[in-house]
Amino acid sequence: MQILFVIAALVLLFMIVRLLLRTPKTPRPQQAPKVTSRRMLRCDHCGLHVPENEAVREGNKHFCCPDHRDMALSKQSTRD
């Protein structure tokens, strides 16, 4: 019976020491995610949707990259 009391006392002592030595939890500042553009535009050449701030513009047309802009413009110039 005495051994159980000693074990319980040691566990209690361990828990108290652990509680006292624990560093206080400081809440981390939560940062809102940066949203630069919510609007998605469709590439007039391939149909891929890209964020408005990443789209390549030529007049009133939007493209996902300069290569697609150039290809679409070269097709347009050969049709004329």
DSSP file (Angstrom, degrees, kcal/mol; ACC not computed):
  #  RESIDUE AA STRUCTURE BP1 BP2  ACC     N-H-->O    O-->H-N    N-H-->O    O-->H-N    TCO  KAPPA ALPHA  PHI   PSI    X-CA   Y-CA   Z-CA
    1    1 A M     >        0   0    0      0, 0.0     4,-1.6     0, 0.0     5,-0.1   0.000 360.0 360.0 360.0 -37.8    0.0    0.0    0.0
    2    2 A Q  H  >  +     0   0    0      1,-0.2     4,-2.2     2,-0.2     5,-0.2   0.862 360.0  57.1 -67.1 -34.3    2.9    2.4    0.8
    3    3 A I  H  > S+     0   0    0      1,-0.2     4,-2.4     2,-0.2    -1,-0.2   0.885 104.8  51.6 -65.3 -37.3    4.4    1.8   -2.6
    4    4 A L  H  > S+     0   0    0      2,-0.2     4,-2.5     1,-0.2    -1,-0.2   0.886 109.3  50.7 -65.0 -38.5    1.2    2.9   -4.3
    5    5 A F  H  X S+     0   0    0     -4,-1.6     4,-2.3     2,-0.2    -2,-0.2   0.909 110.9  48.2 -64.9 -41.7    1.3    6.1   -2.3
    6    6 A V  H  X S+     0   0    0     -4,-2.2     4,-2.4     2,-0.2    -2,-0.2   0.913 112.5  48.5 -65.4 -43.3    4.9    6.8   -3.2
    7    7 A I  H  X S+     0   0    0     -4,-2.4     4,-2.5     2,-0.2    -2,-0.2   0.924 112.5  48.1 -63.6 -44.3    4.2    6.2   -6.9
    8    8 A A  H  X S+     0   0    0     -4,-2.5     4,-2.4     1,-0.2    -2,-0.2   0.892 111.9  50.2 -62.9 -39.8    1.1    8.5   -6.8
    9    9 A A  H  X S+     0   0    0     -4,-2.3     4,-2.6     2,-0.2    -2,-0.2   0.903 111.0  48.6 -65.6 -41.2    3.1   11.1   -5.0
   10   10 A L  H  X S+     0   0    0     -4,-2.4     4,-2.7     2,-0.2    -2,-0.2   0.906 112.1  48.4 -66.0 -41.8    5.9   10.9   -7.6
   11   11 A V  H  X S+     0   0    0     -4,-2.5     4,-2.4     2,-0.2    -2,-0.2   0.922 113.5  47.8 -63.5 -43.6    3.5   11.1  -10.5
   12   12 A L  H  X S+     0   0    0     -4,-2.4     4,-2.2     2,-0.2    -2,-0.2   0.914 112.7  48.4 -63.4 -43.0    1.8   14.1   -8.8
   13   13 A L  H  X S+     0   0    0     -4,-2.6     4,-2.5     1,-0.2     5,-0.2   0.911 111.0  50.8 -63.3 -42.4    5.1   15.8   -8.2
   14   14 A F  H  X S+     0   0    0     -4,-2.7     4,-2.4     1,-0.2    -2,-0.2   0.909 110.8  48.8 -60.8 -43.1    6.2   15.2  -11.8
   15   15 A M  H  X S+     0   0    0     -4,-2.4     4,-2.0     2,-0.2    -1,-0.2   0.886 111.8  48.6 -66.5 -38.6    3.0   16.7  -13.1
   16   16 A I  H  X S+     0   0    0     -4,-2.2     4,-2.2     2,-0.2    -2,-0.2   0.929 112.7  47.2 -67.0 -45.1    3.3   19.8  -10.9
   17   17 A V  H  X S+     0   0    0     -4,-2.5     4,-2.1     1,-0.2    -2,-0.2   0.918 112.6  49.9 -62.9 -42.6    7.0   20.4  -11.9
   18   18 A R  H  X S+     0   0    0     -4,-2.4     4,-0.9    -5,-0.2    -1,-0.2   0.884 110.4  50.3 -63.1 -38.9    6.1   19.9  -15.6
   19   19 A L  H  < S+     0   0    0     -4,-2.0     3,-0.2     1,-0.2    -1,-0.2   0.889 112.0  47.3 -66.3 -39.8    3.2   22.4  -15.2
   20   20 A L  H  < S+     0   0    0     -4,-2.2    -2,-0.2     1,-0.2    -1,-0.2   0.826 113.3  47.7 -72.2 -31.6    5.5   25.0  -13.6
   21   21 A L  H  < S+     0   0    0     -4,-2.1    -1,-0.2    -5,-0.2    -2,-0.2   0.604  85.0 110.8 -86.7 -11.2    8.3   24.6  -16.1
   22   22 A R  S  < S-     0   0    0     -4,-0.9     3,-0.1    -3,-0.2    -3,-0.0  -0.404  73.6-119.7 -65.7 136.5    6.0   24.8  -19.1
   23   23 A T        -     0   0    0      1,-0.1    -1,-0.1    -2,-0.1     2,-0.1  -0.543  35.7-101.7 -74.9 141.7    6.5   28.0  -21.1
   24   24 A P        -     0   0    0      0, 0.0     2,-0.6     0, 0.0    -1,-0.1  -0.375  35.1-116.1 -65.7 139.8    3.3   30.1  -21.3
   25   25 A K        -     0   0    0     -2,-0.1    -3,-0.0    -3,-0.1     0, 0.0  -0.653  29.3-162.2 -78.9 119.8    1.5   29.8  -24.6
   26   26 A T        -     0   0    0     -2,-0.6     2,-0.1    -3,-0.0    -3,-0.0  -0.888  24.3-115.5-101.8 130.7    1.5   33.1  -26.4
   27   27 A P        -     0   0    0      0, 0.0     3,-0.0     0, 0.0    -1,-0.0  -0.420  27.9-126.5 -66.8 134.8   -1.1   33.4  -29.1
   28   28 A R        -     0   0    0     -2,-0.1     2,-0.3     1,-0.1    -3,-0.0  -0.593  27.7-107.3 -78.9 139.6    0.4   33.9  -32.5
   29   29 A P        -     0   0    0      0, 0.0     2,-0.5     0, 0.0    -1,-0.1  -0.517  34.0-134.1 -67.6 128.3   -0.8   36.9  -34.5
   30   30 A Q        -     0   0    0     -2,-0.3     2,-0.5    -3,-0.0     0, 0.0  -0.730  16.4-154.2 -88.9 126.9   -3.0   35.6  -37.2
   31   31 A Q        -     0   0    0     -2,-0.5     3,-0.1     3,-0.0    -1,-0.0  -0.841  15.6-125.5-102.0 133.7   -2.3   37.2  -40.6
   32   32 A A        -     0   0    0     -2,-0.5     2,-0.1     1,-0.1     3,-0.0  -0.538  37.4-101.3 -72.5 140.2   -5.0   37.4  -43.1
   33   33 A P        -     0   0    0      0, 0.0     2,-0.5     0, 0.0    -1,-0.1  -0.374  38.0-112.6 -63.6 139.4   -4.0   35.8  -46.4
   34   34 A K        -     0   0    0     -2,-0.1     2,-0.7    -3,-0.1    -3,-0.0  -0.610  30.0-165.2 -76.7 121.6   -3.0   38.3  -49.0
   35   35 A V        +     0   0    0     -2,-0.5     3,-0.2     1,-0.2    -1,-0.0  -0.925  15.8 169.4-109.1 111.2   -5.5   38.4  -51.8
   36   36 A T  S    S+     0   0    0     -2,-0.7     2,-0.3     1,-0.3    -1,-0.2   0.810  70.1   4.1 -92.2 -32.3   -4.1   40.3  -54.8
   37   37 A S        +     0   0    0      1,-0.1    -1,-0.3    15,-0.0    17,-0.0  -0.946  46.6 178.3-155.3 130.9   -6.7   39.4  -57.3
   38   38 A R        +     0   0    0     -2,-0.3     2,-0.4    -3,-0.2    -1,-0.1   0.636  62.1  91.9-102.8 -19.8  -10.0   37.5  -57.1
   39   39 A R        -     0   0    0      1,-0.0    13,-2.5    12,-0.0     2,-0.4  -0.615  61.7-154.9 -83.8 132.3  -11.0   37.9  -60.7
   40   40 A M  E     -A   51   0A   0     -2,-0.4     2,-0.4    11,-0.2     9,-0.1  -0.879   5.6-157.7-107.4 138.3  -10.0   35.2  -63.1
   41   41 A L  E     -A   50   0A   0      9,-3.2     9,-2.7    -2,-0.4     2,-0.4  -0.897  15.3-125.1-116.6 145.8   -9.6   35.9  -66.8
   42   42 A R  E     -A   49   0A   0     -2,-0.4    20,-0.3     7,-0.2     2,-0.3  -0.741  25.5-118.1 -92.3 132.2   -9.8   33.3  -69.6
   43   43 A C     >  -     0   0    0      5,-2.7     4,-1.2    -2,-0.4    20,-0.3  -0.517  15.6-144.8 -66.5 129.1   -6.9   33.1  -72.1
   44   44 A D  T  4 S+     0   0    0     18,-2.9    -1,-0.2    -2,-0.3    19,-0.1   0.605  95.6  44.7 -72.9 -10.8   -8.2   34.0  -75.6
   45   45 A H  T  4 S+     0   0    0     17,-0.2    -1,-0.2     3,-0.1    18,-0.1   0.884 132.3   8.1 -96.9 -52.7   -5.8   31.4  -77.1
   46   46 A C  T  4 S-     0   0    0      2,-0.1    -2,-0.1     0, 0.0    17,-0.1   0.602  90.9-120.3-110.4 -14.4   -6.0   28.3  -74.9
   47   47 A G     <  +     0   0    0     -4,-1.2     2,-0.1     1,-0.3    -3,-0.1   0.459  58.0 149.3  89.8   0.1   -8.9   28.9  -72.5
   48   48 A L        -     0   0    0     -6,-0.1    -5,-2.7     1,-0.1     2,-0.5  -0.447  45.3-129.0 -67.6 138.8   -6.8   28.6  -69.4
   49   49 A H  E     +A   42   0A   0     -7,-0.2    -7,-0.2    -2,-0.1    -1,-0.1  -0.800  32.5 176.2 -92.3 128.7   -8.1   30.8  -66.5
   50   50 A V  E     -A   41   0A   0     -9,-2.7    -9,-3.2    -2,-0.5     5,-0.1  -0.925  38.2 -90.1-128.3 153.0   -5.4   33.0  -64.9
   51   51 A P  E >>  -A   40   0A   0      0, 0.0     3,-1.6     0, 0.0     4,-1.0  -0.304  38.7-117.8 -60.6 147.5   -5.6   35.6  -62.1
   52   52 A E  G >4 S+     0   0    0    -13,-2.5     3,-0.6     1,-0.3   -12,-0.1   0.853 113.4  55.1 -56.8 -37.7   -6.3   39.1  -63.5
   53   53 A N  G 34 S+     0   0    0      1,-0.2    -1,-0.3   -14,-0.2   -13,-0.1   0.658 111.5  44.7 -74.9 -13.1   -3.0   40.5  -62.1
   54   54 A E  G <4 S+     0   0    0     -3,-1.6    -1,-0.2     2,-0.1    -2,-0.2   0.515  89.0 110.5-103.0  -7.8   -1.0   37.7  -64.0
   55   55 A A    <<  -     0   0    0     -4,-1.0     2,-0.5    -3,-0.6     9,-0.2  -0.360  65.7-131.9 -71.3 146.3   -2.8   38.0  -67.3
   56   56 A V  E     -B   63   0B   0      7,-3.1     7,-2.6     9,-0.1     2,-0.4  -0.876  27.5-153.5 -96.5 125.8   -1.1   39.4  -70.3
   57   57 A R  E     +B   62   0B   0     -2,-0.5     2,-0.3     5,-0.2     5,-0.2  -0.790  23.6 174.7-107.2 143.5   -3.3   42.0  -72.0
   58   58 A E  E >  S-B   61   0B   0      3,-2.3     3,-1.9    -2,-0.4     2,-0.3  -0.840  71.4 -50.7-142.6 104.0   -3.4   43.1  -75.6
   59   59 A G  T 3  S-     0   0    0     -2,-0.3    -1,-0.0     1,-0.3     0, 0.0  -0.536 121.1 -23.4  65.8-125.2   -6.2   45.5  -76.3
   60   60 A N  T 3  S+     0   0    0     -2,-0.3     2,-0.3    -3,-0.1    -1,-0.3   0.223 120.3  96.3-102.2  14.5   -9.4   44.0  -74.9
   61   61 A K  E <   -B   58   0B   0     -3,-1.9    -3,-2.3   -18,-0.0     2,-0.4  -0.767  59.4-151.6-104.6 151.2   -8.0   40.4  -75.1
   62   62 A H  E     -B   57   0B   0    -20,-0.3   -18,-2.9    -2,-0.3     2,-0.3  -0.954  12.1-175.2-125.2 141.3   -6.4   38.5  -72.3
   63   63 A F  E     -B   56   0B   0     -7,-2.6    -7,-3.1    -2,-0.4   -20,-0.1  -0.922  31.1-132.2-134.4 157.7   -3.7   35.8  -72.5
   64   64 A C  S    S+     0   0    0     -2,-0.3    -1,-0.1    -9,-0.2    -7,-0.1   0.715  90.1   3.3 -82.7 -20.6   -2.0   33.5  -70.0
   65   65 A C  S  > S-     0   0    0     -9,-0.1     4,-1.7     1,-0.1     3,-0.2  -0.982  75.4-104.5-157.3 162.9    1.5   34.2  -71.3
   66   66 A P  H  > S+     0   0    0      0, 0.0     4,-2.6     0, 0.0     5,-0.2   0.838 116.3  60.3 -62.0 -32.6    3.3   36.3  -73.9
   67   67 A D  H  > S+     0   0    0      1,-0.2     4,-2.5     2,-0.2     5,-0.2   0.923 105.9  46.3 -62.3 -43.4    3.7   33.3  -76.2
   68   68 A H  H  > S+     0   0    0      2,-0.2     4,-2.5    -3,-0.2     5,-0.2   0.861 111.0  53.3 -68.3 -34.1    0.0   32.8  -76.5
   69   69 A R  H  X S+     0   0    0     -4,-1.7     4,-2.4     2,-0.2    -2,-0.2   0.945 111.2  45.9 -61.3 -46.9   -0.5   36.5  -77.1
   70   70 A D  H  X S+     0   0    0     -4,-2.6     4,-2.2     1,-0.2    -2,-0.2   0.900 113.4  48.8 -64.8 -41.0    2.0   36.4  -79.9
   71   71 A M  H  X S+     0   0    0     -4,-2.5     4,-2.1     2,-0.2    -1,-0.2   0.914 112.6  47.6 -65.5 -42.2    0.5   33.3  -81.4
   72   72 A A  H  X S+     0   0    0     -4,-2.5     4,-2.0     1,-0.2    -2,-0.2   0.897 113.6  47.7 -66.5 -39.1   -3.0   34.7  -81.3
   73   73 A L  H  X S+     0   0    0     -4,-2.4     4,-2.1    -5,-0.2    -1,-0.2   0.862 110.5  51.4 -70.3 -34.6   -1.9   38.0  -82.8
   74   74 A S  H  X S+     0   0    0     -4,-2.2     4,-1.6     2,-0.2    -2,-0.2   0.877 110.2  49.6 -70.5 -35.6    0.0   36.2  -85.6
   75   75 A K  H  X S+     0   0    0     -4,-2.1     4,-1.3     2,-0.2    -2,-0.2   0.911 111.6  49.9 -63.9 -41.5   -3.1   34.1  -86.4
   76   76 A Q  H  X S+     0   0    0     -4,-2.0     4,-1.0     1,-0.2    -2,-0.2   0.894 109.9  49.4 -65.7 -39.0   -5.1   37.3  -86.5
   77   77 A S  H  < S+     0   0    0     -4,-2.1    -1,-0.2     1,-0.2    -2,-0.2   0.808 109.4  52.0 -72.8 -27.8   -2.6   39.0  -88.8
   78   78 A T  H  < S+     0   0    0     -4,-1.6    -1,-0.2     1,-0.2    -2,-0.2   0.752 105.5  56.2 -78.7 -22.6   -2.5   36.1  -91.2
   79   79 A R  H  <        0   0    0     -4,-1.3    -1,-0.2     1,-0.2    -2,-0.2   0.785 360.0 360.0 -75.5 -27.5   -6.4   36.1  -91.5
   80   80 A D     <        0   0    0     -4,-1.0    -1,-0.2    -5,-0.1    -2,-0.1   0.493 360.0 360.0 -72.0 360.0   -6.4   39.7  -92.6
